[in-house]
Amino acid sequence: MNAVTEPTRIEADYLIETAYDPRQAAEAMAGEQSSGTFVPIPGETPELKERSAARIERLEIVEEVDGPSLPGASRPKGEDAAYRRARVTLSWPIDNFGPSLPNLMATVAGNLFELKQFSGLRLLDLRLPSIFAGAYPGPKFGIAGTRRLAGVEGRPIIGTIIKPSVGFGPRETAALTKTLCEAGIDFIKDDELQSDGPHCPFDERARAVMRVINDHADRTGKKVMFAFNITGDLDQMRRRHDLVRDLGGTCIMASLNSVGLVGMIELGRFAELPIHAHRNGWGYLSREPMLGWSYVAWQKIWRLAGADHMHVNGLSNKFCEDDDSVIASARACLTPMFADKPCISMPVFSSGQSAKQAPGTFAALGTTDLIFAAGGGIMAHPDGPAAGVASLCEAWEAATAHVPLAEYAKDRPALAKALEAYAA
């Protein structure tokens, strides 16, 4: 782990785009998000500003661009100013709002996105004083606890997702779970679209699935980890969590953007099982390069709130994210936040994954501390799910031994057929 240098003030890094003088624009950000108003007012004394105003810690001009990235921005009157991009670091005293994640969000990602001085603004990173570590639980299980419950050491946890996303009832879901358990899977998760519908009620699904998992554990000694999607209001999540726990389950799942920050904070406080945090909806916060959040900043909020596993997409995925961004996201999850409380979450690679991505993932990330989740990469294997699981395990054996997949596959039919089936 890298040593952590902890700030005494809250710090946030931004990428901005503006037709105004970048320092003046940054001053508008700092004022809007602390003591300032658009005109001086009584009471906003120099002493108050010294105590409570946000400060510009760093400002670096990056480049000029031909035009505005976003609509609605203004330009200085009477000027044909160029649009410039800059990296800006603002800081705030912790006394402005205390160690409060909801109020941190309002400060570092509030009205500043709407300021007319900006034709682009993106939050890149956050650094927080250690007082936040004492105020929030952080991951209760993280990598070590997840590995212990899943019974997997020395390699990635191999997982999959129940598909079809919706349409199966409890009986069909349990039957597929049985197939996957017998195939040697480590981890299974509900799809984020599967919740508590009339066709597949949560309680019935949980009971049916856990009967299968517990029976398999009694026979083999291996308890497959199943992340049940408990997303709902607070009372629903607490009741569903307790049911999964009482049935002998070892994981729950929540959709972060659906339950919201306060929902996740409360879930993190009462949960007695690892929390598998799904990021569905992430694209609307991130896809425009000059607006919203970097995952590096965003994931810190949820880790501190209690997420044990964080989705990071996957290499050569079916979405719009490039490989460098995926790896940066995974590394961020594995980077300690505080010296005395690392708050490390296990990154979850998914989206169009199969045996062919294992070497690139390991080479780029340099660790096997991850969940590698494949749907079609397991279920669509020509020889069935057991061969699909075997192909992933073999691919990761090859990756960690630095042996080319094609060479490793010569006497391993499951891997060889996977490479052929997923060659495109």
C-alpha positions as CSV (number, residue, x, y, z in Angstrom):
1,M,0.0,0.0,0.0
2,N,1.1,3.5,-0.7
3,A,1.7,5.9,2.2
4,V,-1.2,8.3,2.7
5,T,-0.7,12.0,3.2
6,E,-3.7,13.3,4.9
7,P,-4.8,16.9,4.5
8,T,-6.0,19.1,7.4
9,R,-8.6,20.7,5.1
10,I,-11.0,19.2,2.6
11,E,-9.4,19.3,-0.9
12,A,-11.1,18.8,-4.3
13,D,-9.4,18.8,-7.7
14,Y,-11.4,20.0,-10.8
15,L,-11.0,20.3,-14.5
16,I,-12.6,23.5,-15.6
17,E,-13.3,25.2,-19.0
18,T,-14.1,28.9,-19.2
19,A,-13.9,31.9,-21.4
20,Y,-13.2,34.1,-18.4
21,D,-9.8,34.5,-16.7
22,P,-9.4,31.0,-15.1
23,R,-8.4,32.5,-11.7
24,Q,-11.4,34.7,-11.6
25,A,-13.6,31.7,-12.6
26,A,-12.0,29.6,-9.8
27,E,-12.6,32.4,-7.3
28,A,-16.3,32.3,-8.3
29,M,-16.3,28.6,-7.6
30,A,-14.7,29.1,-4.2
31,G,-17.1,31.9,-3.3
32,E,-20.2,30.1,-4.4
33,Q,-19.3,27.0,-2.4
34,S,-18.4,28.8,0.8
35,S,-18.9,32.4,2.1
36,G,-19.2,34.4,-1.1
37,T,-22.1,36.1,-2.9
38,F,-22.2,37.8,-6.2
39,V,-22.0,41.2,-4.5
40,P,-20.3,42.1,-1.1
41,I,-22.7,42.0,1.8
42,P,-22.6,43.2,5.4
43,G,-21.1,40.5,7.7
44,E,-18.8,39.0,5.1
45,T,-15.8,40.4,6.9
46,P,-12.1,39.7,6.1
47,E,-12.0,37.7,9.4
48,L,-15.0,35.6,8.3
49,K,-13.4,34.9,4.9
50,E,-10.1,34.0,6.5
51,R,-11.9,31.5,8.8
52,S,-14.4,30.0,6.4
53,A,-13.9,30.8,2.7
54,A,-12.7,28.2,0.3
55,R,-9.2,28.7,-1.0
56,I,-7.6,28.2,-4.4
57,E,-4.7,25.9,-3.6
58,R,-3.5,25.3,-7.1
59,L,-4.3,26.5,-10.6
60,E,-2.7,25.2,-13.8
61,I,-3.7,26.2,-17.3
62,V,-4.0,23.0,-19.5
63,E,-5.0,24.1,-23.0
64,E,-7.2,26.3,-25.2
65,V,-10.1,24.9,-27.1
66,D,-12.1,26.1,-30.1
67,G,-15.5,26.4,-28.4
68,P,-17.6,25.6,-25.3
69,S,-18.2,22.0,-24.4
70,L,-21.5,22.7,-22.7
71,P,-24.4,25.0,-23.4
72,G,-25.5,27.9,-21.2
73,A,-22.1,29.4,-20.4
74,S,-21.5,33.1,-20.8
75,R,-18.5,35.1,-22.0
76,P,-17.0,38.4,-20.8
77,K,-18.8,41.4,-22.3
78,G,-17.2,43.0,-25.2
79,E,-14.5,40.3,-25.5
80,D,-13.8,37.6,-27.9
81,A,-12.0,35.5,-25.3
82,A,-10.7,32.0,-25.9
83,Y,-12.0,29.1,-24.0
84,R,-9.4,27.7,-21.7
85,R,-9.2,24.6,-19.6
86,A,-7.4,24.5,-16.3
87,R,-6.9,22.2,-13.3
88,V,-7.9,23.7,-10.1
89,T,-7.7,22.6,-6.5
90,L,-10.0,24.1,-3.9
91,S,-9.9,23.5,-0.2
92,W,-12.3,24.1,2.7
93,P,-11.9,24.1,6.5
94,I,-13.5,21.1,8.1
95,D,-15.3,23.5,10.5
96,N,-17.6,24.7,7.6
97,F,-19.7,21.5,7.9
98,G,-17.9,18.9,9.9
99,P,-17.3,15.2,8.9
100,S,-20.6,14.9,7.0
101,L,-20.7,13.1,3.6
102,P,-24.1,14.6,2.6
103,N,-22.8,18.1,3.3
104,L,-19.5,17.3,1.7
105,M,-21.4,16.4,-1.5
106,A,-23.3,19.7,-1.4
107,T,-20.0,21.6,-1.0
108,V,-17.7,19.9,-3.6
109,A,-20.4,19.0,-6.1
110,G,-23.2,21.5,-5.6
111,N,-24.2,24.7,-7.4
112,L,-20.8,25.1,-8.9
113,F,-21.8,22.9,-11.9
114,E,-24.4,25.6,-12.8
115,L,-22.2,28.7,-12.7
116,K,-22.4,30.6,-15.9
117,Q,-18.7,31.2,-16.0
118,F,-18.1,27.6,-16.9
119,S,-18.6,25.8,-20.2
120,G,-17.1,22.7,-18.5
121,L,-16.5,21.5,-14.9
122,R,-15.6,18.0,-13.7
123,L,-14.6,16.8,-10.2
124,L,-11.4,14.8,-10.5
125,D,-10.4,13.8,-7.0
126,L,-11.0,14.3,-3.3
127,R,-8.8,14.3,-0.2
128,L,-10.4,14.2,3.2
129,P,-9.1,14.8,6.8
130,S,-9.0,11.6,8.9
131,I,-11.9,12.8,11.0
132,F,-14.1,11.3,8.3
133,A,-12.7,7.9,9.0
134,G,-14.1,8.1,12.5
135,A,-17.5,9.3,11.4
136,Y,-18.3,6.5,8.8
137,P,-17.9,2.8,8.9
138,G,-16.0,2.2,5.6
139,P,-15.9,-1.3,4.2
140,K,-16.5,-3.8,7.1
141,F,-15.3,-6.8,5.0
142,G,-13.3,-5.5,2.1
143,I,-10.9,-7.9,0.4
144,A,-9.9,-10.0,3.3
145,G,-13.4,-10.5,4.6
146,T,-14.8,-11.2,1.2
147,R,-12.1,-13.8,0.4
148,R,-12.7,-15.5,3.8
149,L,-16.5,-15.8,3.2
150,A,-16.1,-16.9,-0.4
151,G,-13.3,-19.4,0.4
152,V,-11.0,-18.1,-2.3
153,E,-7.4,-17.1,-2.0
154,G,-4.6,-16.5,-4.4
155,R,-6.7,-15.8,-7.5
156,P,-9.7,-13.6,-8.5
157,I,-13.1,-14.5,-7.2
158,I,-14.9,-15.8,-10.3
159,G,-18.5,-14.6,-10.5
160,T,-21.5,-14.3,-12.7
161,I,-24.9,-12.6,-12.9
162,I,-28.3,-14.2,-13.0
163,K,-29.7,-13.8,-16.6
164,P,-32.2,-13.2,-18.0
165,S,-32.3,-10.1,-15.9
166,V,-36.0,-10.4,-15.2
167,G,-38.6,-13.0,-16.1
168,F,-37.3,-15.9,-14.0
169,G,-39.3,-16.7,-10.9
170,P,-37.8,-18.1,-7.6
171,R,-37.8,-21.7,-8.9
172,E,-36.0,-20.8,-12.1
173,T,-33.5,-18.6,-10.3
174,A,-32.8,-21.4,-7.8
175,A,-32.4,-23.9,-10.6
176,L,-29.8,-21.8,-12.4
177,T,-28.1,-21.2,-9.0
178,K,-27.8,-24.9,-8.6
179,T,-26.3,-25.3,-12.1
180,L,-23.7,-22.6,-11.3
181,C,-22.9,-24.0,-7.9
182,E,-22.2,-27.4,-9.5
183,A,-20.1,-25.6,-12.1
184,G,-17.7,-24.4,-9.4
185,I,-18.6,-20.7,-9.4
186,D,-17.4,-18.6,-6.4
187,F,-19.9,-15.7,-6.6
188,I,-23.3,-15.0,-8.1
189,K,-25.3,-11.8,-8.1
190,D,-28.8,-10.7,-8.8
191,D,-29.0,-8.4,-11.8
192,E,-29.6,-4.8,-10.8
193,L,-33.0,-5.0,-12.5
194,Q,-34.2,-7.9,-10.3
195,S,-35.8,-6.6,-7.2
196,D,-39.1,-7.6,-5.5
197,G,-41.6,-7.9,-8.4
198,P,-44.8,-10.0,-8.2
199,H,-43.3,-12.6,-10.6
200,C,-40.2,-13.1,-8.4
201,P,-40.8,-11.8,-4.8
202,F,-37.6,-11.2,-2.9
203,D,-38.4,-13.4,0.1
204,E,-39.3,-16.4,-2.0
205,R,-36.3,-15.9,-4.3
206,A,-33.9,-15.6,-1.3
207,R,-35.3,-18.7,0.4
208,A,-35.2,-20.8,-2.8
209,V,-31.7,-19.7,-3.7
210,M,-30.3,-20.2,-0.1
211,R,-31.8,-23.7,0.0
212,V,-29.7,-24.6,-3.0
213,I,-26.6,-22.8,-1.7
214,N,-26.8,-24.3,1.8
215,D,-27.4,-27.8,0.4
216,H,-24.4,-27.4,-1.9
217,A,-22.3,-26.2,1.0
218,D,-23.4,-29.2,3.2
219,R,-22.3,-31.6,0.4
220,T,-19.1,-29.9,-0.7
221,G,-17.9,-27.6,2.1
222,K,-18.0,-24.6,-0.4
223,K,-20.6,-21.9,0.2
224,V,-21.1,-19.9,-2.9
225,M,-21.4,-16.1,-2.2
226,F,-24.7,-14.8,-3.6
227,A,-25.3,-11.0,-3.7
228,F,-29.0,-10.5,-3.3
229,N,-30.3,-7.2,-4.6
230,I,-31.9,-5.6,-1.6
231,T,-32.3,-2.1,-3.2
232,G,-35.3,-0.4,-1.7
233,D,-36.3,2.1,1.0
234,L,-34.5,1.9,4.3
235,D,-37.0,-0.3,6.0
236,Q,-37.1,-2.7,3.1
237,M,-33.4,-2.9,2.9
238,R,-33.0,-3.6,6.6
239,R,-35.7,-6.4,6.5
240,R,-34.2,-7.9,3.4
241,H,-30.7,-7.8,4.8
242,D,-31.9,-9.5,8.0
243,L,-33.6,-12.2,6.0
244,V,-30.5,-13.0,3.9
245,R,-28.4,-13.1,7.1
246,D,-30.8,-15.4,8.9
247,L,-30.9,-17.7,5.9
248,G,-27.1,-18.1,6.0
249,G,-26.4,-15.7,3.1
250,T,-23.0,-14.0,2.8
251,C,-23.6,-10.9,0.7
252,I,-26.1,-8.3,-0.2
253,M,-26.2,-5.8,-3.1
254,A,-27.5,-2.2,-3.5
255,S,-27.7,0.1,-6.4
256,L,-25.9,3.3,-5.3
257,N,-27.6,5.8,-7.4
258,S,-31.0,4.4,-6.5
259,V,-30.7,4.2,-2.7
260,G,-28.7,7.5,-2.6
261,L,-26.0,8.6,-0.2
262,V,-28.0,8.6,3.0
263,G,-29.5,5.2,2.1
264,M,-26.0,3.8,1.6
265,I,-24.7,5.3,4.8
266,E,-27.5,3.7,6.8
267,L,-27.0,0.4,5.1
268,G,-23.3,0.5,5.8
269,R,-24.0,1.1,9.5
270,F,-26.4,-1.7,10.1
271,A,-25.1,-4.3,7.6
272,E,-23.6,-7.5,8.9
273,L,-22.8,-8.8,5.5
274,P,-20.5,-7.6,2.7
275,I,-22.1,-4.9,0.5
276,H,-21.8,-5.3,-3.2
277,A,-22.2,-1.8,-4.6
278,H,-23.6,-1.5,-8.1
279,R,-23.0,1.7,-10.0
280,N,-25.8,1.5,-12.6
281,G,-26.5,5.0,-13.8
282,W,-22.8,6.0,-13.6
283,G,-22.9,7.1,-17.2
284,Y,-25.1,10.1,-16.6
285,L,-22.5,11.4,-14.1
286,S,-19.5,10.7,-16.2
287,R,-19.9,10.3,-19.9
288,E,-19.4,13.9,-20.9
289,P,-15.7,14.5,-20.4
290,M,-16.2,18.1,-19.3
291,L,-19.0,17.5,-16.8
292,G,-19.7,15.6,-13.7
293,W,-17.4,13.2,-11.8
294,S,-14.3,11.2,-12.2
295,Y,-14.7,7.7,-10.8
296,V,-11.6,8.3,-8.8
297,A,-13.4,11.0,-6.7
298,W,-16.9,9.4,-6.8
299,Q,-15.9,5.9,-5.4
300,K,-14.3,7.5,-2.3
301,I,-17.7,8.6,-1.1
302,W,-19.2,5.2,-1.4
303,R,-16.2,3.3,0.1
304,L,-16.4,5.6,3.1
305,A,-20.1,4.9,3.4
306,G,-19.5,1.2,3.6
307,A,-19.2,-0.4,0.1
308,D,-17.1,-3.6,0.2
309,H,-17.2,-4.2,-3.6
310,M,-17.3,-1.5,-6.2
311,H,-18.1,-2.0,-9.9
312,V,-15.4,-0.6,-12.3
313,N,-16.5,-2.0,-15.7
314,G,-14.0,-4.3,-17.5
315,L,-11.5,-4.3,-20.3
316,S,-12.8,-4.4,-23.9
317,N,-16.3,-3.9,-22.3
318,K,-19.7,-3.4,-24.0
319,F,-20.0,0.2,-22.8
320,C,-18.2,3.4,-23.8
321,E,-15.4,3.4,-21.2
322,D,-11.9,2.9,-22.4
323,D,-9.4,0.4,-20.7
324,D,-7.2,3.1,-19.1
325,S,-10.2,4.5,-17.3
326,V,-11.3,1.1,-16.1
327,I,-7.9,0.3,-14.7
328,A,-7.6,3.8,-13.0
329,S,-11.0,3.1,-11.4
330,A,-9.8,-0.3,-10.1
331,R,-6.6,1.1,-8.8
332,A,-8.5,3.9,-7.0
333,C,-10.6,1.3,-5.1
334,L,-7.4,-0.4,-3.9
335,T,-5.7,2.8,-2.9
336,P,-5.8,3.6,0.9
337,M,-7.8,6.7,1.9
338,F,-6.4,7.2,5.4
339,A,-3.3,6.1,7.2
340,D,-5.1,4.3,10.0
341,K,-8.2,3.2,8.0
342,P,-7.5,2.3,4.4
343,C,-11.1,1.9,3.4
344,I,-10.2,-0.4,0.6
345,S,-12.9,-2.0,-1.5
346,M,-12.7,-4.9,-3.9
347,P,-13.0,-3.9,-7.5
348,V,-15.5,-5.8,-9.6
349,F,-14.7,-6.3,-13.3
350,S,-17.8,-7.0,-15.5
351,S,-19.4,-6.2,-18.8
352,G,-18.5,-8.5,-21.7
353,Q,-15.8,-10.3,-19.8
354,S,-14.4,-13.8,-20.7
355,A,-11.2,-15.7,-20.5
356,K,-9.5,-13.5,-23.1
357,Q,-9.4,-10.4,-20.8
358,A,-7.6,-12.1,-17.9
359,P,-4.0,-11.4,-19.0
360,G,-4.6,-7.8,-19.9
361,T,-6.4,-7.2,-16.6
362,F,-3.7,-8.7,-14.5
363,A,-0.9,-7.0,-16.4
364,A,-2.5,-3.6,-16.0
365,L,-3.7,-4.0,-12.4
366,G,-0.9,-6.1,-11.0
367,T,-3.1,-8.0,-8.5
368,T,-5.7,-10.7,-8.2
369,D,-7.6,-8.9,-5.6
370,L,-10.8,-8.5,-7.6
371,I,-14.1,-10.1,-8.5
372,F,-14.1,-11.1,-12.2
373,A,-17.8,-11.4,-13.2
374,A,-18.7,-12.9,-16.5
375,G,-22.2,-13.7,-17.8
376,G,-21.9,-14.9,-21.4
377,G,-18.3,-15.7,-20.7
378,I,-19.5,-18.6,-18.5
379,M,-23.0,-19.4,-19.6
380,A,-22.3,-19.3,-23.3
381,H,-19.2,-21.6,-23.2
382,P,-19.7,-24.3,-25.9
383,D,-19.2,-27.0,-23.3
384,G,-21.5,-25.4,-20.6
385,P,-21.1,-23.4,-17.4
386,A,-18.6,-25.7,-15.7
387,A,-16.3,-25.4,-18.7
388,G,-16.9,-21.6,-18.6
389,V,-15.8,-21.4,-15.0
390,A,-12.8,-23.6,-15.7
391,S,-11.8,-21.5,-18.6
392,L,-11.7,-18.3,-16.4
393,C,-9.7,-20.0,-13.7
394,E,-7.3,-21.4,-16.3
395,A,-7.0,-18.0,-18.0
396,W,-6.1,-16.4,-14.7
397,E,-3.5,-19.2,-13.9
398,A,-1.9,-18.4,-17.3
399,A,-2.0,-14.6,-16.6
400,T,-0.4,-14.9,-13.2
401,A,2.3,-17.3,-14.5
402,H,2.9,-14.9,-17.5
403,V,2.2,-17.7,-20.0
404,P,0.4,-16.7,-23.2
405,L,-3.2,-17.9,-23.3
406,A,-2.8,-19.8,-26.6
407,E,0.2,-21.7,-25.2
408,Y,-1.6,-22.5,-21.8
409,A,-4.7,-23.6,-23.7
410,K,-2.9,-26.4,-25.7
411,D,-3.7,-29.1,-23.1
412,R,-6.7,-27.3,-21.5
413,P,-9.8,-27.9,-23.6
414,A,-12.1,-25.5,-21.6
415,L,-9.7,-22.6,-22.1
416,A,-9.1,-23.5,-25.8
417,K,-12.8,-23.6,-26.6
418,A,-13.3,-20.3,-24.7
419,L,-10.6,-18.5,-26.7
420,E,-12.2,-19.8,-29.9
421,A,-15.8,-19.0,-28.9
422,Y,-15.0,-15.4,-27.7
423,A,-12.3,-14.6,-30.3
424,A,-14.3,-11.7,-31.9
